[in-house]
């Protein structure tokens, strides 16, 4: 027999997790209902939507993209991992996110950041204010002048964000990057940026921890998957480098790189003279990407060819002498972030069994991947991509 407790408008049901002081017993459950568990914070999420209590022990790896065979949908049901000390205090705000009047901080006004800021100014009706920061003060002043002069668009307001108050916002958008490969660079240009960007993110991860940040950290610079995981790890260590998990929850961090891969796959398919209404994109942004012509009516040969062309699409722009930043800034960042804000299905890298894995999902307290029946051959590709990302993550020091 389950026991239920009321706590600040939440219904709690202990399932191995710690019940907070002050929780009062109640005769019956109500929503939102949080099952309290205690799981390894390095490989398990903090706040996960559940189809029902029978899903408490469902895997959190790539298999969460598959539907549960016997699940009876139970709206308003979640698991909460009390191994994260901040999880319960953040639960209420994560379960009822703001949908309007949002305040954003955008760090980095280079090619991607400037394009993203312009797109958000034009499309971000839910946003009241975007605070901008860049070490180049001239860039900050330029965008303050230019984008506050857009006709008939008084909001979102573009303001200068004090570097000491970067996390005074609802969403933090990080586009800054070091060591962007020059035109003509060989190899996976996204991975060439990883080590320098990881080092740069350390200060921001620590600042988010110190600010007790309660919003979303949107990682946009490359490679988004590995850098999102780095932000989580860096923010959850004390000054001595010991994990205490008092920093950002896994579900407070999202990597935004998959949207443009989906858009590129659609474009490549059209250029091949075909249209796949249920085309899917999964996994890392770059090498390891999985494109599927259809999740169930899956054609391996066509999907592999489409994946190959999609991964190389950015090199076509580079061959023309330009850096390919317009489509990523709009598809991966602007449109995907606005979809997340609006509670719609979006493409992004979300926490999945200790890595950040790209898929279609919806923000619902934590993140609810869009589970659907998948062809066995596609399942094999997803498993391989997830395992390869986990192995790549293990190569790098925290």
DANORBEL-V805855 format. One record per residue. N is the residue number from 1. RES is the residue in three letters. PSI is psi in radians with two decimals (999 if undefined). OMEGA is omega in whole degrees, 0 to 359 (999 if undefined). D_FIRST is the distance of its C-alpha to the first C-alpha in whole Angstrom. Layout:
N,RES,PSI,OMEGA,D_FIRST + N,RES,PSI,OMEGA,D_FIRST
//
This chain:
1,UNK,2.18,181,0 + 2,UNK,2.57,175,4 + 3,UNK,2.44,183,7 + 4,UNK,2.57,182,10 + 5,UNK,2.56,175,13 + 6,UNK,2.38,181,17 + 7,UNK,1.87,178,20 + 8,UNK,0.82,177,23 + 9,UNK,0.01,178,22 + 10,UNK,2.59,173,19 + 11,UNK,2.15,184,16 + 12,UNK,2.44,177,14 + 13,UNK,1.86,183,11 + 14,UNK,2.24,173,11 + 15,UNK,0.86,181,11 + 16,UNK,-0.23,178,14 + 17,UNK,3.02,184,16 + 18,UNK,2.19,176,18 + 19,UNK,2.26,183,17 + 20,UNK,2.67,174,20 + 21,UNK,2.43,179,22 + 22,UNK,-0.12,177,22 + 23,UNK,2.32,184,18 + 24,UNK,2.30,179,17 + 25,UNK,2.50,176,14 + 26,UNK,2.73,186,13 + 27,UNK,-0.57,182,12 + 28,UNK,2.81,183,11 + 29,UNK,2.79,174,12 + 30,UNK,3.03,180,16 + 31,UNK,2.64,359,18 + 32,UNK,2.40,182,19 + 33,UNK,2.13,182,16 + 34,UNK,2.06,173,16 + 35,UNK,2.10,183,14 + 36,UNK,2.09,179,15 + 37,UNK,2.98,175,17 + 38,UNK,1.90,184,20 + 39,UNK,2.81,179,22 + 40,UNK,2.05,183,26 + 41,UNK,-0.31,180,28 + 42,UNK,-0.36,184,31 + 43,UNK,0.03,180,29 + 44,UNK,2.64,180,26 + 45,UNK,3.04,179,26 + 46,UNK,-0.75,183,25 + 47,UNK,1.96,185,23 + 48,UNK,2.28,171,23 + 49,UNK,2.44,179,22 + 50,UNK,2.55,172,19 + 51,UNK,-0.36,179,20 + 52,UNK,3.04,183,16 + 53,UNK,-0.45,179,13 + 54,UNK,-0.24,181,14 + 55,UNK,0.07,183,17 + 56,UNK,-0.62,182,16 + 57,UNK,0.27,177,18 + 58,UNK,2.55,181,21 + 59,UNK,2.61,180,24 + 60,UNK,0.19,179,26 + 61,UNK,-2.68,184,30 + 62,UNK,-0.38,182,32 + 63,UNK,-0.20,176,29 + 64,UNK,-0.09,173,28 + 65,UNK,-0.12,180,31 + 66,UNK,2.51,178,29 + 67,UNK,2.63,176,27 + 68,UNK,2.25,188,24 + 69,UNK,-0.72,187,24 + 70,UNK,0.21,186,21 + 71,UNK,2.35,171,20 + 72,UNK,1.99,185,19 + 73,UNK,2.29,178,21 + 74,UNK,1.63,182,18 + 75,UNK,2.54,176,21 + 76,UNK,0.38,183,20 + 77,UNK,2.32,184,17 + 78,UNK,2.78,165,18 + 79,UNK,2.49,178,18 + 80,UNK,2.14,184,19 + 81,UNK,1.83,184,21 + 82,UNK,0.03,171,21 + 83,UNK,-0.30,172,24 + 84,UNK,1.94,184,26 + 85,UNK,-0.50,183,27 + 86,UNK,-0.09,190,28 + 87,UNK,-0.83,184,25 + 88,UNK,-0.66,181,23 + 89,UNK,-0.42,180,27 + 90,UNK,-0.16,188,28 + 91,UNK,-0.83,184,25 + 92,UNK,-0.76,181,26 + 93,UNK,-0.57,179,29 + 94,UNK,-0.54,181,28 + 95,UNK,-0.36,179,26 + 96,UNK,1.19,183,29 + 97,UNK,2.66,175,32 + 98,UNK,2.47,178,36 + 99,UNK,-0.13,181,38 + 100,UNK,2.93,180,41 + 101,UNK,0.53,186,43 + 102,UNK,2.57,175,42 + 103,UNK,2.19,181,44 + 104,UNK,2.67,168,45 + 105,UNK,2.27,178,47 + 106,UNK,2.08,178,49 + 107,UNK,2.12,180,50 + 108,UNK,1.94,182,53 + 109,UNK,0.65,174,56 + 110,UNK,-2.66,184,57 + 111,UNK,-0.92,182,58 + 112,UNK,-0.81,183,54 + 113,UNK,-0.75,180,53 + 114,UNK,-0.71,178,56 + 115,UNK,-0.74,179,55 + 116,UNK,-0.79,180,52 + 117,UNK,-0.74,179,53 + 118,UNK,-0.78,180,55 + 119,UNK,-0.71,179,53 + 120,UNK,-0.63,177,50 + 121,UNK,-0.67,184,53 + 122,UNK,-0.55,189,53 + 123,UNK,-0.28,189,50 + 124,UNK,1.21,182,48 + 125,UNK,-0.41,180,47 + 126,UNK,-0.14,188,44 + 127,UNK,2.24,177,46 + 128,UNK,-0.60,188,47 + 129,UNK,2.43,171,49 + 130,UNK,1.97,175,49 + 131,UNK,2.31,185,50 + 132,UNK,2.55,178,52 + 133,UNK,2.38,174,53 + 134,UNK,2.48,177,56 + 135,UNK,-0.43,178,58 + 136,UNK,1.74,184,61 + 137,UNK,-0.52,179,62 + 138,UNK,-0.65,177,64 + 139,UNK,-0.75,178,61 + 140,UNK,-0.85,182,59 + 141,UNK,-0.66,179,62 + 142,UNK,-0.87,183,63 + 143,UNK,-0.52,174,60 + 144,UNK,-0.76,181,59 + 145,UNK,-0.88,187,63 + 146,UNK,-0.90,189,62 + 147,UNK,-0.27,172,59 + 148,UNK,0.06,176,59 + 149,UNK,0.28,180,62 + 150,UNK,2.19,185,61 + 151,UNK,2.31,175,62 + 152,UNK,0.38,178,59 + 153,UNK,1.22,179,56 + 154,UNK,-0.47,176,56 + 155,UNK,2.62,0,52 + 156,UNK,2.48,175,51 + 157,UNK,2.46,175,53 + 158,UNK,2.11,184,54 + 159,UNK,2.81,175,54 + 160,UNK,2.27,179,55 + 161,UNK,2.17,176,52 + 162,UNK,2.27,182,53 + 163,UNK,-0.37,177,52 + 164,UNK,-0.17,184,50 + 165,UNK,0.61,183,48 + 166,UNK,-0.51,184,47 + 167,UNK,0.37,172,43 + 168,UNK,1.22,188,44 + 169,UNK,3.02,176,42 + 170,UNK,-0.60,176,39 + 171,UNK,2.36,178,41 + 172,UNK,2.10,184,43 + 173,UNK,2.09,184,45 + 174,UNK,1.95,179,47 + 175,UNK,-0.07,183,49 + 176,UNK,2.58,182,52 + 177,UNK,2.55,175,53 + 178,UNK,2.53,173,55 + 179,UNK,0.63,175,58 + 180,UNK,2.18,184,57 + 181,UNK,2.48,179,59 + 182,UNK,2.88,174,63 + 183,UNK,2.30,180,64 + 184,UNK,-0.07,179,65 + 185,UNK,2.46,180,62 + 186,UNK,2.89,177,61 + 187,UNK,-3.04,179,57 + 188,UNK,1.78,187,54 + 189,UNK,-0.40,180,55 + 190,UNK,-0.77,182,52 + 191,UNK,-0.45,179,51 + 192,UNK,-0.34,182,54 + 193,UNK,-0.17,194,53 + 194,UNK,-0.94,188,50 + 195,UNK,-0.77,181,51 + 196,UNK,-0.70,179,53 + 197,UNK,-0.61,178,50 + 198,UNK,-0.73,178,47 + 199,UNK,-0.72,181,50 + 200,UNK,-0.60,183,50 + 201,UNK,-0.33,184,47 + 202,UNK,-0.80,182,46 + 203,UNK,-0.67,180,47 + 204,UNK,-0.63,177,45 + 205,UNK,-0.74,179,42 + 206,UNK,-0.63,179,43 + 207,UNK,-0.68,177,44 + 208,UNK,-0.72,178,41 + 209,UNK,-0.83,182,39 + 210,UNK,-0.49,181,41 + 211,UNK,-0.01,185,41 + 212,UNK,0.82,186,37 + 213,UNK,2.35,185,37 + 214,UNK,0.02,181,34 + 215,UNK,-2.76,180,36 + 216,UNK,2.42,175,37 + 217,UNK,1.93,184,39 + 218,UNK,1.88,182,41 + 219,UNK,2.07,188,43 + 220,UNK,-0.56,179,46 + 221,UNK,2.73,189,48 + 222,UNK,2.71,347,48 + 223,UNK,2.12,192,47 + 224,UNK,-0.62,185,44 + 225,UNK,-0.91,181,41 + 226,UNK,-0.61,181,42 + 227,UNK,-0.60,176,43 + 228,UNK,-0.76,178,40 + 229,UNK,-0.68,178,38 + 230,UNK,-0.71,178,41 + 231,UNK,-0.78,179,40 + 232,UNK,-0.86,183,36 + 233,UNK,-0.77,183,37 + 234,UNK,-0.64,184,40 + 235,UNK,-0.22,186,38 + 236,UNK,0.41,176,36 + 237,UNK,2.56,177,38 + 238,UNK,-3.07,184,39 + 239,UNK,-0.43,180,43 + 240,UNK,0.03,179,43 + 241,UNK,0.25,179,42 + 242,UNK,2.43,178,38 + 243,UNK,2.18,173,35 + 244,UNK,-0.12,176,33 + 245,UNK,0.65,175,32 + 246,UNK,0.24,178,33 + 247,UNK,-2.49,182,35 + 248,UNK,2.42,172,34 + 249,UNK,2.68,178,31 + 250,UNK,-0.65,183,31 + 251,UNK,0.01,173,30 + 252,UNK,-0.04,185,33 + 253,UNK,2.32,177,36 + 254,UNK,2.42,175,37 + 255,UNK,2.27,183,40 + 256,UNK,1.62,176,42 + 257,UNK,-0.27,187,45 + 258,UNK,-0.47,184,43 + 259,UNK,-0.75,182,45 + 260,UNK,-0.50,178,48 + 261,UNK,-0.67,175,48 + 262,UNK,-0.78,180,46 + 263,UNK,-0.69,179,49 + 264,UNK,-0.68,179,52 + 265,UNK,-0.73,176,50 + 266,UNK,-0.75,180,51 + 267,UNK,-0.77,180,54 + 268,UNK,-0.69,178,55 + 269,UNK,-0.76,179,54 + 270,UNK,-0.66,179,56 + 271,UNK,-0.45,176,59 + 272,UNK,-0.06,178,58 + 273,UNK,0.36,179,59 + 274,UNK,2.81,177,55 + 275,UNK,2.17,179,52 + 276,UNK,1.77,184,48 + 277,UNK,-0.37,180,46 + 278,UNK,0.60,177,43 + 279,UNK,2.44,182,44 + 280,UNK,2.60,174,42 + 281,UNK,2.36,181,42 + 282,UNK,2.83,166,40 + 283,UNK,-2.72,186,40 + 284,UNK,2.72,175,43 + 285,UNK,1.64,183,45 + 286,UNK,-2.47,180,48 + 287,UNK,2.31,184,49 + 288,UNK,-0.11,178,46 + 289,UNK,2.52,175,45 + 290,UNK,2.00,172,44 + 291,UNK,2.34,179,45 + 292,UNK,2.31,180,44 + 293,UNK,-0.50,179,46 + 294,UNK,2.46,182,43 + 295,UNK,-0.57,183,40 + 296,UNK,-0.85,177,40 + 297,UNK,1.05,190,43 + 298,UNK,2.32,176,44 + 299,UNK,1.91,186,48 + 300,UNK,-0.85,184,48 + 301,UNK,-0.81,180,51 + 302,UNK,-0.68,182,52 + 303,UNK,-0.70,178,49 + 304,UNK,-0.71,178,50 + 305,UNK,-0.71,179,53 + 306,UNK,-0.64,175,52 + 307,UNK,-0.80,181,50 + 308,UNK,-0.80,182,53 + 309,UNK,-0.62,180,55 + 310,UNK,-0.77,180,52 + 311,UNK,-0.60,182,52 + 312,UNK,0.02,185,56 + 313,UNK,-0.65,181,56 + 314,UNK,-0.46,181,56 + 315,UNK,-0.43,176,59 + 316,UNK,-0.72,178,61 + 317,UNK,-0.72,179,61 + 318,UNK,-0.61,179,62 + 319,UNK,-0.39,177,65 + 320,UNK,-0.12,180,67 + 321,UNK,0.29,181,67 + 322,UNK,2.63,172,64 + 323,UNK,2.31,185,60 + 324,UNK,1.47,183,58 + 325,UNK,-0.24,185,56 + 326,UNK,-0.92,180,56 + 327,UNK,-0.76,177,53 + 328,UNK,-0.74,182,51 + 329,UNK,-0.62,183,51 + 330,UNK,-0.85,185,50 + 331,UNK,-0.90,183,48 + 332,UNK,-0.69,186,46 + 333,UNK,-1.27,189,46 + 334,UNK,-1.01,185,47 + 335,UNK,-0.75,182,46 + 336,UNK,-0.69,179,42 + 337,UNK,-0.73,178,42 + 338,UNK,-0.63,176,42 + 339,UNK,-0.73,178,40 + 340,UNK,-0.84,180,37 + 341,UNK,-0.68,184,38 + 342,UNK,0.00,181,38 + 343,UNK,0.33,181,35 + 344,UNK,2.95,173,36 + 345,UNK,2.33,180,36 + 346,UNK,2.85,175,38 + 347,UNK,2.20,179,39 + 348,UNK,2.90,177,39 + 349,UNK,2.04,183,37 + 350,UNK,2.78,180,34 + 351,UNK,2.28,184,32 + 352,UNK,1.56,176,31 + 353,UNK,0.65,176,30 + 354,UNK,0.01,173,32 + 355,UNK,2.97,173,35 + 356,UNK,2.03,189,36 + 357,UNK,2.30,184,36 + 358,UNK,2.37,178,38 + 359,UNK,3.09,170,37 + 360,UNK,2.29,179,36 + 361,UNK,3.10,179,33 + 362,UNK,2.44,178,32 + 363,UNK,2.07,180,31 + 364,UNK,1.39,189,28 + 365,UNK,-1.38,167,26 + 366,UNK,-2.36,176,27 + 367,UNK,2.30,179,29 + 368,UNK,1.80,177,28 + 369,UNK,2.59,179,30 + 370,UNK,1.52,182,31 + 371,UNK,2.45,179,30 + 372,UNK,2.85,179,32 + 373,UNK,2.25,184,33 + 374,UNK,2.49,176,36 + 375,UNK,2.47,181,39 + 376,UNK,-0.68,179,38 + 377,UNK,-0.61,176,41 + 378,UNK,-0.70,176,40 + 379,UNK,-0.73,180,37 + 380,UNK,-0.70,178,39 + 381,UNK,-0.72,180,41 + 382,UNK,-0.74,178,38 + 383,UNK,-0.78,180,37 + 384,UNK,-0.70,180,40 + 385,UNK,-0.73,180,41 + 386,UNK,-0.77,181,37 + 387,UNK,-0.66,178,38 + 388,UNK,-0.67,178,42 + 389,UNK,-0.69,178,41 + 390,UNK,-0.72,179,38 + 391,UNK,-0.69,178,41 + 392,UNK,-0.73,179,44 + 393,UNK,-0.67,183,41 + 394,UNK,-0.29,181,41 + 395,UNK,-0.38,190,45 + 396,UNK,2.40,176,45 + 397,UNK,2.68,179,45 + 398,UNK,999,999,42
//
